[in-house]
Amino acid sequence: MAARKYLAFDFGAESGRAMLGLVDERSIQLAELHRFANRQVTRDGHLHWDLAYLRGELERGLAAAAAAGHKELAGIGVDTWGVDFGLLDADDRLLSDPYAYRDSRTAGVMEEVFATIPREELYRLTGSQFMQFNSLFQLVCTARREPEVLARARTLLFMPDLFNFFMTGEKSCEYTIASTSQMLNARTRTWEEALFSRLGLPRQLVLPLTAPGTRLAPLSEQVAARVGLPRVQVIAPACHDTASAVAAVPAGQGSWAYLSSGTWSLLGVELQEPMISELSLQGNFTNEGGVGGTIRFLRNTMGLWLLQRCRRDWERSGRSMSYDELVALAKDAQPFATLVDPDDASFLNPPDMPAAIRDFALKTGQQPPQSKGGFVRCVLESLALKYRFLVERLRFITGVQPEVLHIVGGGSQNELLNQFTADATGLPVLAGPVEATALGNIAVQAIATGQLASLAEARELIARSFPLKEYRPQHRAAWDEAYGRAAPLFH
């Protein structure tokens, strides 16, 4: 096959980047063209995403491709985090910057919704994990707290759909990002009409769904002129970042599970049909859309957010250290001294993460960590033990018996956490690729243009292009004992 170039934008909650992918029959090669910090801004006491800033960074990434001589692009694709959205008025103007999912305004809204649609019925319809910031609860919050805003709204666009609109001037709604909203029927894979009618939400806000790999429109003339590119085709990859990351899991034959490791940890298996049962409801597992008609049956857990926030809080007090330095301290700290549930509500967005960990320890009758290394080891061991908890529930609910756990994403670089995960779960761990999200984005674009024939071919090409590192389980007795202490903390 002739080599082609694709541009992938990966917007994360902490940072974003524009990645160039060169695809031929032998390999996929990646080059970073532009990287930028993401940020939340506080307005009227609430957290928002700064869309003007992010739109500017999007265009800087496009201009960086032009400046580097990469004008003959076969496609441009955008993926982002899930659930958050913007509302456009009748003139297609953004009514306000989208709320950030960690904003506290949705506290208690789930319970308000359950008074109209009971929890069990809502899960039977949507198959979605219950999280207070899901799009459904955000939209209900807007309807009840800001009815004047909803009265002016005409279109709801999720974050990647907003960026596609900025680039092309055309509105669309991609399936994998919509599947994070808790507004789709998981079985029919369409909008669940009963939610809109029973909750008094305007059905006309949401657009028809487009599949991952849909060719949307070319760059608008205005954007192309500003950034110095021709009118390149914009393609909807799997627009949810985790869906793109899972598309890049370099798995072959046999049974496997995946862990997309970053700010959030998303652990699951790939299914052909949704899994909606009393057991999956009790386990709070979600059914989200994947590439090629697949379902990502998974559970979100808080992930490296706890470590990121500890590091930020230490930096604010003048004690800055790199992640490598912090992990080195953790290696020398006492094993299993303090264990926490990473998903405890107190860790969602505390003003001081080390203090939140200290309070959890005291509340559960444990000695709090006494050093930075102790805090880091607490976070990493607790994450690994939570992964075991989720793997055991995956086995029980689905009957799938994974033979290996693939860890992809930025967290796959944390060698200590990778080893802890192998130790805790008893599964061999294959770590990599680090840039799974960008690779999945590019792979789906290549499938859309006909350069790659299938998801299986894309995964095989990724496996040939990026070496993996294997971690074998060790010290099982010590981890079994620690799990016995930690499991009662988990939910």
N, C-alpha and C positions, 0 to 999 in steps of 0.2 A: 504494500500500500504506500502511496505517496505520503510524505510527512506533512502534517498540518499543525497549525498553531491555534491554541484556544486560550482565552483569558478567563480566569476564574476569580471572582470576588468572594471572599469568605469574611463575613461580618460576624465577629464574636462580641459577647457582652463586655469583654475587657479590651479587645483590640481587633483590628481588621487588616486585611492585606489583599493585594492584587497579585495573583500568581499566573505566570505564563506556563502553559503546558505544550510540549512538543511531542506529538504522537506519531509513531511509525510502526512498522510491523514487528520491530524488535523490542521497543521499550517506550515508556513515558518518561520524559525528562521535565523537571520543574525548575523554574527560576522565579525568585521573588522580585517583583518590580516596584512595589510600593507597600509600605507598612505604616500604620497609624494607630494611635491610642483611641479607644472608644471611651465615652464618658457619659455619665448621667448628670443632669442639671436639676437643681431644685427651684421650682417656681410655685409660688403660693403654697409652700409647705409640702409639695409633692414632687416625686422623682419622675423626670421625663428623659427621653432621648433627644439629643440636639440634632434634628433632622437637617438643618441648614449646614451644620458642620459635616455631617456624614455624607450629605449630597456633594459637598465640596471635595471630600476625600475620594468619593467615587469618581468624580471627574479628574482628579489628580492622578488616580490610577490609570484611567483611560489615556490621559496625556502622557503618562510615563511609558505606556506601551508604544505610543506614536513616536516619542522622543528616542526610544531605544531601537527604532526601525522595524517594529513589529506591526506593520499596518495591514498586512495580508492575513487577517485573522479569520478563521473558519467559524468562530462563534464567541459570544460573551455570555457568561452565566453568573448568577448571583445566588448565594445561599446565606441564611442568617439563622439566629436563634429563633425559637418558636414563640407562640402565643400573642406577642404584642402586635398592635395594629394602629393605623391612622384612619381618620374619617375625613372624607372629602365632601365639600358642599356641592351645590348644583352647578357651580362654575369650575369644579375640579380643583378647588383650592383646599389646602390642608387646614382644618378647623383649629388644630393645635398640635404641638409636638406630641407624639404618642407617649402615653404613660409607660414607665419602666415596670417590669413585672415584680420587682422587689418593693415597689411602693406599697404602703400599708393600707391604702384606701379600700382594698377588697376584703379586709379582715371581717369575718362574719357574714359575707355575702353568700357563701356556700349554704349556710344554714337557712338563709332567707329563701334560696332557690328550693331547698329540700322541702320547705313548707308547701310548695306548689307541685313539685315533681320529686317524689321520694328518692332518696339516694339509690336504692336498689333499681328502681325503674330507670333512672337516668343512666346508670351503668349498663343496664340491659340494652338501652338504645345506642349509646355512644361507645361503650367499651373503653372509656378513657379513665386514666388515673386521676384521682381527685387531688387537685392542687389549687390553693385559693386564688392563684393568679391566672388560671386558665382563661382563655379569651371569653368563654361564655360568661364567667363571673365578672370579668372586666366590663363586658357589654351591659350586663344587668346593672352593674354599679353605675355606669353612665346613665342608663335609663332612669334610675331611681334617684340619683344624686345630682345629675346634670341634664334634666329632660330638655332644656332649651338647646343644648348641644346636639342631642340626638334628633331633635325636630329639624335642625338645619342640615343634618347629614344625609347624603345620598348614596355614598359608596364606602364600603369598608375594604381596606387593602392591608394585608399583612406586610411585615417589614420588607421581605424580598420583592413582593408585588409592588410596593411603593418605589423601590429602586428601579424596577423594570419600567414602571410608569415614568419616572424621571428621565430614563434613557430614551424611551420610545414614544412617549405621549399616548400610549395605549394601555388600557386597564385590563388586568387578568388576575386570576386566582389559581395558584398551583396547588395540586392535591396534597402533597406531603406536608406542606406548611399548614394548610387548612386542617389536616388531620390532628394537629396539636391543639385545636381550639376547643374541643369537647362540644362541637356543634354539628359534627357529622354522624350519620348512622354508620357504624363500623362495618355492618354486613352489606348494605347497599352501596356504601362509599359515596353517598350523596348527602346534601344538607338534610338534617332531621327536621322536617316541617313542624312537628309537634312542639319543639322547643320554642320556636318563634311565636307560634300562636298562643301557647299556654303562658309564656312569660311576657307577652306583650312587646316583643321585639320586632322591628320592621324587617320583614323577610327580604325586601327589595335592596337592602344594604349589600347583600353578598352576591357575588358573581358566579356564573357557571364555572365548574372546576376544569382545569386543564391538567393533563397528565405530565409527569416528569419526562423531559425530552421533547416537549412541544416547542416548535419554532414560533416565536412570538411576532416580532417585527424588527426591522433594522433600527439602528440608532437614528433619532430624529435629525433632520438637517441642521437644526440649531446646535444640538449637542455635538454632532460630528465636526461641525465647523469650529466650535470652541476648543475641542481637545485635539484636533489635527488628525482625525481618523476618517476613513471613508465610512459609508453607512453600513457598518458591520451588522450581521444578523445577531439579534439577541435571542438566546435559547433559555427556556426554563429548565434547569437541571432538576435534581431533587432539591427543592429550594429550602427545605429544612436542613440545617447543617448536619444533624445526626443521620438523616436519611442519606445524605451524600457520603458521610463517613462510613456508614454500613455498606453502601454500594462498593466501597473500596476495600472492604475486608478481604485479604488475599487467601480466601479459604478454598480448599479443593473438595475432594470427596470426604465422606464421613460426617459425623455429627459434631457440631461446634456451636459455641456461644460467643458472643462479642461483648466487649466493654469499650465504649467510646469514652475516653478518659480525658477530662479537662476540668473547667470550672464546675461543671456537672459531670457525674458519672452515670452512664446509661447502659444498663446490663440487660441483655436479652438474647432471644433466638429469632431466627427468620422463619416465618410460617407462610403457608399459601392462603390460609383463611384466618379470620379473627378467632381468638379464643376468649369466649365470654361465658363465664360460669360463676357459680357461687364461690368457688375457690379463688378464681382470678379477682373477683370483687374483694374478697377478704384480704388477698395479698396486695391489693391496690396496683395491679399491673395494667398497663395501657396497650392498646392496639393502634399503632400509628402506621401511616402509609409508607410503603417502600417503593423501590424501583422494580419494574417488570411485574406489577401486580402482587408483589409480596407484602406481607404484614410484618412490621417490627413489633414483636411482642416483648415488652421490656418494662423495666421499672427505673424511674429517675431516682437517683440518690444524690446527696449534696455535693459530693466530689471534692476536688482540690480547692474549692471556695474557702473552706475553713483555713487551709494553709495560706492561701492568698491574702485573706483578711488578717490573719495573725501577722504576716510579714508587713502588711501595710500599716497596721497599728504600731508595730515595733519601730517602723521607719518614722512615724509621726513623733515618736518620743526620742528620736535621735539615735536609734540603735539599728541602723540599716545593715542587712546582710543579704547575700545572694541566696538563691534557692539551693545551689550546690553546697554552700557553707552551712545552711540550716540542715540539710539532709546529712551532712557529715557529722554534725552535732547529734542528730537523732541516732546514728549508728552506735554511739557511745552511751546513750541513755539507757536507763533500766528498762528491760522488756516488760510489757503488759502492766505497767504501774498504774495507769489510768486509762479507762476505756469509756467512750461516749457513743451515743447514737448520732451519726452525722445528720440524720433527718429530723432531729428534735427541732421544734418550731423556734426555739431560742437562738438557733444558728442561722436563721434565714437572712437577717440583716441587722445584727446587733451593733450598737455603737462601739463596742470593744469586744473583739472576738476572744482574746485570751481570758478576759473576765467572764465571758459567757461559758467558756470551757471550764473555768474554775468553779463557777456557780453550779454547773451540771454535776461536776465531780462531788461537790459537797452535798448536793441534793440527793445523790445516789449513794452516799456513804463511802466515798472514795477519797483518797488523798489527792489533792490537785497537783498538777505538774509543778516542779520547782525551778525549772530552767527552760530556756528556749528549746534545747534538744528534747527535753521531756514533753513539751507541748507538741513538737513536730512528730515525735514518735507516737504520741497519743493519737494524733490525727491519722497518720499512715496506718497504724495497726488497727484502728477502729474502722477505717475504710475497708481494709482487707477482710476483716471479720464480717462487715456488712455485706461484702461481695459473696462470702460463703453463704450467709443467710439467704441472699437472693438466688444464688445458684441452686440451693436445696429446694427452694420454693418453685423455681422454674421446673426442676425435675418432677416435682410432685404434681404440679398443675398441668403441665403439657405432656408428660411422659417422655420428653426428649432427654437423652442421656449424653450430654456433651463429652467428647473425648479430649477436647482442647479448648482453651479460652484465648481468643484473639483480642489483644489490647491495641487499640489504634488511637491516634490523636496525640496532642501535646503531652498528655500524662504518660504516654508510653515511654517517654525519656526518663522517667523517674525509676531508676533501677531498683532502689530499695523498695518502693511500693510494688513494683512488678514481682520481686522475689517474695515479699510478704503475701501477695495475692496468690501466688503458686502454693506457698506454704499453707495458707488458710483454707483454700478451696480444695487442695489435693489434686488440682488439675495442672498439666503442663501449660505454661503460658507462652504464647508467641507474641512478641511485642513489635509493633510497627505495621504500616508506615506512620511516621509522625504526621505527615501532611495528608492524612486520609481524607479529610473533608474536601480540600482542593482537588485531590485526585479523583474522588467520586464525582465531583462537579464536572471536571474535565472529561471523565469517562462517559458520563451521560450525554454530554455535548457531542462526543465522538460517535456515540450510538445514534444520536439524532441526525447527524450528517451522513450516516451510512458508512463511516470509516470503520467502526467496530460493529460486529453483528449482534452481540448479546452481552448481557451482564456477566455471564460466565467467561466469555472471551476477554472482557475488560479486567476481570479479577485475575485471570491467568497472566495477562500482560503486566498488571501491577505486581504480582508475585515475582515475575522475572526481573522486574526493574528495581525493586527495593528489598535489600536483605533484611531478614527478620532475626531477632535475638530470642533464644529459648531460655526459659527458666523452669527448673524442675523442682517439685515439692521437696522440702526439707523440714526437719524438726517437727514432725507431725504431732507427737505427744504433747509438746508444749503448746502448740496452736489449738489442739483439741481442748486442753484445759482452759485456755483463754476464751475459747468460743463458749464453753459452758458458763463462764461468767458474763460474757457480753450478750448472748442471745436474749436473756430476759429484758435487756435494755431496748431491744430493737422492736420496731413495728412495721 
